[in-house]
Amino acid sequence: MRDYLEFEKPLREVEEKIEKLASSGSGKSNQQEEVRKLRMKLAQLEHELYGRLTPWQRTQLARHPQRPSTLDYINEIFRDFLEFHGDRAFGDDRAIVGGFARFNDRSVMVIGHQKGKTLKERMQRNFGMPNPEGYRKALRLMKMAEKFSRPIITFIDTPGAYPGIGAEERGQAEAIARNLLVMSRLTVPIVSVVIGEGGSGGALALGVSDKVLMLEHGVYSVISPEGCAAILWDDPAKVPDAATALKMTAQDLLQLGIVDDVIPEPIGGAHREPKAVTDRVAKALTNHLFPLTEYSPSQLLEQRDQKYRRIGSVSGMDSPTL
């Protein structure tokens, strides 16, 4: 069963008419002609609807419950995945998965947020919101990858780090900050892919990379549109305006130099054709990861340093005197 978003209701009505006519099985010529006309109408509606998506609508697509998850990409793109568990300090956080795998016959470390698909899975994965032990598990695996000189691939898909009291007591902010520090100095190539929603420091803790890729309908921001609307206007009706103001879409972030490449999605979003999307992600990873393996550790660190220094720079302004 396909889940329709609120703005997709016009498509639902047409698709239900097509399904009803197709399932009747009468095969009359006038019925076949009606189905043909409806399919043409559906294609036109899709072109119009998905060709002018607002940032808020893209956010809804990024959060779609049927969107491919980290484990879907691991199962389709990688082989011989060996998952590791636990941070060796508190426990195992199922909101983050990771382990060694083979990508194009090369050993890599793959790590990512995992939301889950059903309500039961989402509860087990804490809706993709990691606790500190999740980030410390990721850190342990990244250090292991560096020890064995293995490239790192991360998949970002989280509304943000879990804001519960227990998470704060166990050092949520410190865990995220340490990941940022360590990732900036790792001597192996790192490529991150925003496959859905990238929320605040909870996403950035897996995103300090040499190359940041992003799916066409992904979003990546310091705060959710709902949180932004609550802080600035205290008005839920302002959520679409907040999504626009945050410049959180892949197109905006590519223009701002925050992401390095945007991976196209099938019309209607990644959940409509998961296999096509995983193939495109695999191709993008190949194009961006393997050139990085030719650099020495010092070259990698220098390029990574320069990459993040360029973000936020304003042309035409003199550099500050220190």
C-alpha positions as CSV (number, residue, x, y, z in Angstrom):
1,M,0.0,0.0,0.0
2,R,1.3,3.4,-0.9
3,D,1.2,6.2,1.7
4,Y,0.1,9.5,0.2
5,L,1.2,12.8,1.7
6,E,-1.4,15.6,2.1
7,F,-0.3,17.4,-1.1
8,E,-0.4,14.2,-3.1
9,K,-4.2,13.7,-2.7
10,P,-5.0,14.8,-6.3
11,L,-2.8,11.9,-7.5
12,R,-4.5,9.4,-5.2
13,E,-7.9,10.2,-6.6
14,V,-6.7,9.5,-10.2
15,E,-4.7,6.4,-9.3
16,E,-7.7,4.9,-7.5
17,K,-9.9,5.5,-10.5
18,I,-7.3,3.7,-12.7
19,E,-7.0,0.8,-10.3
20,K,-10.8,0.4,-10.1
21,L,-11.2,0.4,-13.9
22,A,-8.2,-1.9,-14.4
23,S,-9.4,-4.4,-11.8
24,S,-12.9,-4.7,-13.3
25,G,-11.4,-6.8,-16.1
26,S,-14.1,-6.2,-18.6
27,G,-11.6,-5.3,-21.4
28,K,-14.1,-3.1,-23.3
29,S,-12.5,-0.7,-25.7
30,N,-14.2,2.4,-24.1
31,Q,-12.9,1.3,-20.7
32,Q,-9.4,0.9,-22.0
33,E,-9.6,4.3,-23.6
34,E,-10.7,5.8,-20.3
35,V,-7.8,4.2,-18.5
36,R,-5.4,5.6,-21.1
37,K,-6.8,9.1,-20.6
38,L,-6.5,8.8,-16.9
39,R,-2.9,7.6,-17.1
40,M,-2.1,10.7,-19.3
41,K,-3.8,12.9,-16.8
42,L,-1.8,11.3,-14.0
43,A,1.5,11.8,-15.8
44,Q,0.6,15.5,-16.3
45,L,-0.4,15.9,-12.6
46,E,2.8,14.3,-11.5
47,H,4.9,16.6,-13.7
48,E,3.1,19.7,-12.5
49,L,3.1,18.7,-8.8
50,Y,6.7,17.4,-8.4
51,G,8.1,20.1,-10.8
52,R,7.2,22.9,-8.3
53,L,7.6,21.4,-4.9
54,T,8.0,23.9,-2.0
55,P,10.7,23.4,0.7
56,W,8.0,22.2,3.1
57,Q,6.8,19.6,0.6
58,R,10.3,18.4,0.0
59,T,10.7,18.0,3.8
60,Q,7.6,15.8,3.9
61,L,9.0,13.7,1.1
62,A,12.3,13.4,3.0
63,R,10.4,12.1,6.0
64,H,8.2,9.7,4.0
65,P,7.8,6.4,6.0
66,Q,8.5,4.3,2.9
67,R,11.7,6.1,1.9
68,P,14.8,3.8,1.6
69,S,16.7,3.6,4.9
70,T,20.3,3.1,5.7
71,L,19.9,-0.7,6.0
72,D,18.1,-0.7,2.6
73,Y,21.2,1.0,1.0
74,I,23.5,-1.4,2.8
75,N,21.6,-4.4,1.6
76,E,21.5,-3.2,-2.0
77,I,24.9,-1.5,-2.5
78,F,27.2,-3.4,-0.2
79,R,28.1,-7.0,0.5
80,D,29.5,-9.0,3.4
81,F,28.2,-6.4,5.9
82,L,29.4,-7.2,9.4
83,E,27.5,-5.1,11.9
84,F,29.2,-4.0,15.2
85,H,27.3,-3.1,18.3
86,G,27.8,-1.0,21.4
87,D,30.0,1.9,22.5
88,R,32.0,-0.2,25.1
89,A,30.8,2.2,27.8
90,F,27.0,2.1,28.2
91,G,25.1,0.1,25.6
92,D,24.1,-0.4,22.0
93,D,22.0,2.3,20.4
94,R,19.9,0.9,17.6
95,A,19.3,4.3,16.1
96,I,22.8,4.0,14.5
97,V,24.0,1.0,12.6
98,G,27.5,0.4,11.3
99,G,30.2,-2.1,10.4
100,F,32.7,-3.2,7.8
101,A,31.4,-4.1,4.4
102,R,32.6,-4.4,0.8
103,F,31.8,-1.7,-1.8
104,N,33.0,-2.4,-5.3
105,D,35.3,-5.1,-3.9
106,R,36.9,-2.6,-1.5
107,S,36.6,-2.9,2.3
108,V,34.9,0.2,3.8
109,M,33.3,1.2,7.1
110,V,29.6,2.1,6.6
111,I,27.7,3.9,9.4
112,G,24.2,5.5,9.3
113,H,21.1,6.5,11.1
114,Q,18.3,4.0,11.1
115,K,14.6,5.1,11.6
116,G,12.7,1.9,10.8
117,K,9.7,1.5,8.6
118,T,6.8,0.1,10.8
119,L,5.8,1.7,14.1
120,K,7.3,-1.1,16.0
121,E,10.6,-0.8,14.2
122,R,10.6,3.0,14.7
123,M,10.1,2.6,18.4
124,Q,13.0,0.1,18.6
125,R,15.2,2.6,16.6
126,N,14.0,5.6,18.7
127,F,12.7,7.1,15.4
128,G,16.3,7.5,14.3
129,M,17.2,9.9,17.1
130,P,20.5,8.6,18.6
131,N,21.5,8.8,22.3
132,P,25.1,9.6,23.2
133,E,26.0,5.9,23.1
134,G,25.0,5.8,19.4
135,Y,27.4,8.6,18.6
136,R,30.1,6.9,20.7
137,K,29.5,3.7,18.8
138,A,29.9,5.6,15.5
139,L,33.1,7.2,16.9
140,R,34.5,3.8,17.9
141,L,33.9,2.4,14.4
142,M,35.4,5.5,12.7
143,K,38.6,5.1,14.8
144,M,38.6,1.4,13.8
145,A,38.4,2.3,10.2
146,E,41.3,4.7,10.5
147,K,43.3,2.0,12.3
148,F,42.9,-0.4,9.4
149,S,43.0,2.4,6.7
150,R,39.5,1.8,5.5
151,P,37.4,4.6,3.8
152,I,34.2,5.7,5.7
153,I,30.8,6.1,4.2
154,T,28.0,7.5,6.3
155,F,24.2,7.8,5.7
156,I,22.4,10.7,7.3
157,D,18.7,10.4,8.1
158,T,17.6,11.8,11.5
159,P,15.3,14.5,12.9
160,G,18.1,15.2,15.4
161,A,19.8,13.8,18.4
162,Y,17.5,12.5,21.2
163,P,16.8,15.3,23.6
164,G,15.8,13.2,26.7
165,I,17.0,13.8,30.2
166,G,19.0,10.5,30.2
167,A,20.7,11.5,27.0
168,E,21.7,14.8,28.5
169,E,22.9,13.1,31.7
170,R,25.1,10.8,29.7
171,G,26.8,13.7,27.7
172,Q,24.8,14.1,24.5
173,A,26.5,17.5,23.6
174,E,30.0,16.2,24.4
175,A,29.5,13.0,22.3
176,I,28.4,15.1,19.3
177,A,31.2,17.6,19.8
178,R,33.8,14.9,20.0
179,N,32.6,13.3,16.8
180,L,32.9,16.7,15.0
181,L,36.5,17.0,16.3
182,V,37.6,13.5,15.5
183,M,36.0,13.4,12.1
184,S,37.8,16.6,11.1
185,R,41.1,14.9,11.7
186,L,40.6,11.4,10.6
187,T,43.3,10.3,8.0
188,V,41.0,8.2,5.8
189,P,38.5,9.4,3.2
190,I,35.0,10.1,4.4
191,V,31.9,10.5,2.2
192,S,28.4,11.3,3.6
193,V,25.0,10.9,1.9
194,V,21.9,12.7,3.2
195,I,19.3,10.2,2.3
196,G,16.4,11.8,4.1
197,E,16.3,14.3,6.9
198,G,19.4,15.8,8.3
199,G,18.6,17.5,11.6
200,S,21.0,19.7,13.5
201,G,24.0,18.3,15.4
202,G,22.5,14.9,15.4
203,A,23.1,14.8,11.6
204,L,26.4,16.7,11.6
205,A,27.9,14.2,14.0
206,L,28.1,11.8,11.0
207,G,28.6,14.5,8.4
208,V,32.0,16.1,8.8
209,S,33.2,14.6,5.5
210,D,35.5,15.1,2.5
211,K,32.4,14.9,0.3
212,V,28.7,15.5,1.3
213,L,26.2,14.1,-1.1
214,M,22.4,14.6,-0.9
215,L,19.4,13.1,-2.4
216,E,17.2,15.5,-4.4
217,H,14.4,15.6,-1.9
218,G,16.5,15.4,1.2
219,V,16.7,18.3,3.7
220,Y,19.6,19.3,6.0
221,S,19.3,22.1,8.5
222,V,20.3,23.4,11.9
223,I,16.7,23.0,13.2
224,S,13.4,21.5,12.0
225,P,10.8,23.8,10.3
226,E,8.5,23.1,13.3
227,G,11.1,24.1,15.8
228,C,12.0,27.2,13.9
229,A,8.4,28.3,13.6
230,A,7.8,27.7,17.3
231,I,10.8,29.8,18.3
232,L,10.4,32.7,15.8
233,W,6.6,33.0,15.6
234,D,5.1,30.6,18.1
235,D,2.7,29.7,15.3
236,P,2.4,26.2,13.7
237,A,0.9,27.8,10.6
238,K,4.3,29.4,9.9
239,V,6.1,26.0,9.4
240,P,6.1,26.2,5.5
241,D,7.5,29.7,5.8
242,A,10.2,28.4,8.2
243,A,11.1,25.7,5.7
244,T,11.7,28.2,3.0
245,A,13.7,30.6,5.2
246,L,16.0,27.9,6.5
247,K,17.4,27.1,2.9
248,M,17.4,23.4,3.8
249,T,16.8,21.8,0.4
250,A,19.4,20.0,-1.6
251,Q,19.3,22.7,-4.3
252,D,19.8,25.5,-1.8
253,L,22.7,23.8,0.0
254,L,24.4,23.0,-3.3
255,Q,24.3,26.6,-4.2
256,L,25.6,27.6,-0.8
257,G,28.5,25.1,-1.1
258,I,27.5,23.0,1.9
259,V,26.9,19.9,-0.2
260,D,29.1,18.7,-3.1
261,D,26.6,16.9,-5.2
262,V,22.8,16.3,-5.5
263,I,21.6,12.8,-6.5
264,P,18.4,12.9,-8.6
265,E,15.4,11.0,-7.4
266,P,12.6,9.4,-9.5
267,I,9.5,11.5,-9.9
268,G,7.5,11.3,-6.7
269,G,10.5,10.5,-4.5
270,A,12.9,7.8,-3.6
271,H,10.2,5.5,-2.2
272,R,8.6,5.2,-5.6
273,E,11.6,3.4,-7.2
274,P,14.0,2.3,-4.5
275,K,16.2,0.2,-6.8
276,A,16.7,3.1,-9.2
277,V,17.7,5.3,-6.2
278,T,20.2,2.8,-4.7
279,D,21.8,2.4,-8.1
280,R,22.3,6.2,-8.4
281,V,23.7,6.4,-4.9
282,A,26.1,3.6,-5.7
283,K,27.3,5.4,-8.8
284,A,27.7,8.7,-6.9
285,L,29.7,7.0,-4.1
286,T,32.0,5.5,-6.7
287,N,32.5,8.8,-8.4
288,H,33.3,10.7,-5.2
289,L,34.9,8.1,-2.9
290,F,37.6,6.4,-5.0
291,P,39.3,9.6,-6.2
292,L,39.8,10.4,-2.5
293,T,41.7,7.2,-1.9
294,E,44.5,8.5,-4.1
295,Y,45.3,11.3,-1.7
296,S,47.8,11.0,1.1
297,P,46.6,11.6,4.7
298,S,48.1,15.1,4.8
299,Q,46.4,16.0,1.5
300,L,43.1,14.7,2.8
301,L,43.4,16.8,6.0
302,E,44.4,19.9,4.1
303,Q,41.5,19.6,1.6
304,R,39.0,18.9,4.4
305,D,40.2,21.9,6.3
306,Q,39.9,24.1,3.3
307,K,36.4,22.8,2.5
308,Y,34.9,23.8,5.8
309,R,36.7,27.1,5.9
310,R,35.1,28.0,2.6
311,I,31.6,27.4,4.0
312,G,30.0,30.6,5.1
313,S,32.5,32.9,3.4
314,V,31.2,36.1,1.9
315,S,32.7,37.2,-1.4
316,G,34.0,40.8,-1.6
317,M,34.9,41.0,2.1
318,D,38.4,41.3,3.5
319,S,39.6,38.5,5.7
320,P,39.6,39.5,9.4
321,T,42.9,40.4,11.0
322,L,43.8,38.1,13.8
